[in-house]
Amino acid sequence: MDLKTSTEKTLKNGYSDNDQPGYQVKDDAAIAAEAKSSAELPEESDDDAVEDEPSEKKVSLAEALNCAETLLDFLEQEADSNFSDILTLHKLRTSIKLKHCKNTKQRLLPDFFKKTS
């Protein structure tokens, strides 16, 4: 018996997916029906958790900028940090800074003096 015949026989008889537990042969209609039924099931546990929570706290741009800078400092200290992650975080920090600059109002000179009544 040569190697080729032995391999063919093993592949033909020994390694069939039909022998695996849970293996099923389904046609397209059965797969579509299964996908449709799973998509129609409501996810009650996730919806209930969201409704019970109080309204989300809005994060200010200053807080977001502080968090981005802290995370950037952390990644720069780590020896195994990914360079692309650091660059992405730099872009994110720059974007937050630009939004912060657009939203800030330039103060006028009289704003710096106390008004006496």
C-alpha positions as CSV (number, residue, x, y, z in Angstrom):
1,M,0.0,0.0,0.0
2,D,1.6,3.3,-1.0
3,L,1.3,6.6,0.7
4,K,-1.0,8.1,-2.0
5,T,-3.6,5.4,-1.6
6,S,-3.4,5.5,2.2
7,T,-3.9,9.3,2.2
8,E,-6.8,9.1,-0.2
9,K,-8.5,6.4,1.9
10,T,-8.0,8.4,5.1
11,L,-9.4,11.6,3.6
12,K,-12.3,9.7,2.1
13,N,-13.3,7.8,5.2
14,G,-11.6,9.3,8.2
15,Y,-12.0,13.1,8.0
16,S,-15.6,13.9,7.3
17,D,-17.5,16.9,8.7
18,N,-20.5,14.7,8.9
19,D,-19.0,12.8,11.8
20,Q,-18.6,16.0,13.9
21,P,-21.2,16.7,16.6
22,G,-23.4,19.6,15.7
23,Y,-22.7,19.4,11.9
24,Q,-25.7,20.1,9.8
25,V,-26.3,20.4,6.1
26,K,-28.7,23.3,5.5
27,D,-30.0,24.8,2.3
28,D,-30.3,28.5,1.6
29,A,-33.9,28.7,2.7
30,A,-33.2,27.2,6.1
31,I,-30.2,29.5,6.7
32,A,-32.3,32.6,5.7
33,A,-35.2,31.5,7.9
34,E,-32.8,31.0,10.9
35,A,-31.2,34.4,10.4
36,K,-34.6,36.1,10.1
37,S,-35.9,34.5,13.2
38,S,-32.8,35.4,15.2
39,A,-33.0,39.0,14.0
40,E,-36.6,39.4,15.0
41,L,-36.0,38.4,18.6
42,P,-36.1,41.5,20.9
43,E,-33.1,42.0,23.1
44,E,-35.0,42.7,26.3
45,S,-32.1,42.6,28.7
46,D,-30.1,45.4,26.9
47,D,-33.2,47.6,26.4
48,D,-34.3,47.4,30.0
49,A,-30.8,48.2,31.3
50,V,-30.7,51.4,29.1
51,E,-34.1,52.6,30.2
52,D,-33.4,52.1,33.9
53,E,-30.2,54.2,33.8
54,P,-30.4,57.9,34.4
55,S,-29.6,60.2,31.5
56,E,-26.0,60.0,30.5
57,K,-23.7,62.7,31.8
58,K,-22.3,64.9,29.0
59,V,-18.5,65.0,29.0
60,S,-17.0,68.5,28.5
61,L,-14.3,69.1,25.9
62,A,-11.9,70.0,28.7
63,E,-12.5,66.6,30.4
64,A,-12.1,64.8,27.1
65,L,-8.9,66.7,26.3
66,N,-7.5,65.8,29.8
67,C,-8.4,62.2,29.3
68,A,-6.7,62.1,25.9
69,E,-3.6,63.7,27.2
70,T,-3.4,61.3,30.2
71,L,-3.9,58.3,27.9
72,L,-1.2,59.6,25.5
73,D,1.2,60.0,28.4
74,F,0.5,56.4,29.5
75,L,1.1,55.0,26.0
76,E,4.3,56.9,25.5
77,Q,5.6,55.5,28.8
78,E,4.9,51.9,27.8
79,A,7.6,50.0,26.0
80,D,5.3,47.8,24.1
81,S,2.8,50.5,22.9
82,N,1.9,50.5,19.2
83,F,3.1,53.5,17.2
84,S,-0.1,53.6,15.2
85,D,-2.2,53.9,18.4
86,I,-0.1,56.8,19.6
87,L,-0.5,58.6,16.2
88,T,-4.2,58.0,16.3
89,L,-4.4,59.4,19.8
90,H,-2.4,62.4,18.7
91,K,-5.0,63.0,15.9
92,L,-7.8,62.6,18.4
93,R,-6.3,65.0,20.8
94,T,-5.7,67.6,18.0
95,S,-9.4,67.2,17.0
96,I,-10.5,67.8,20.5
97,K,-8.3,70.8,20.8
98,L,-9.7,72.3,17.6
99,K,-13.3,71.8,18.8
100,H,-12.4,73.4,22.1
101,C,-10.8,76.4,20.4
102,K,-13.9,76.9,18.1
103,N,-16.2,76.8,21.1
104,T,-14.2,79.2,23.3
105,K,-15.1,82.9,23.2
106,Q,-12.4,85.5,23.2
107,R,-12.6,87.6,26.4
108,L,-12.7,91.3,26.3
109,L,-10.5,93.6,28.2
110,P,-13.2,94.9,30.6
111,D,-13.9,91.3,31.6
112,F,-10.6,91.2,33.5
113,F,-11.5,94.2,35.7
114,K,-13.9,94.0,38.7
115,K,-17.0,96.1,38.4
116,T,-17.5,98.4,41.4
117,S,-21.0,99.4,42.2
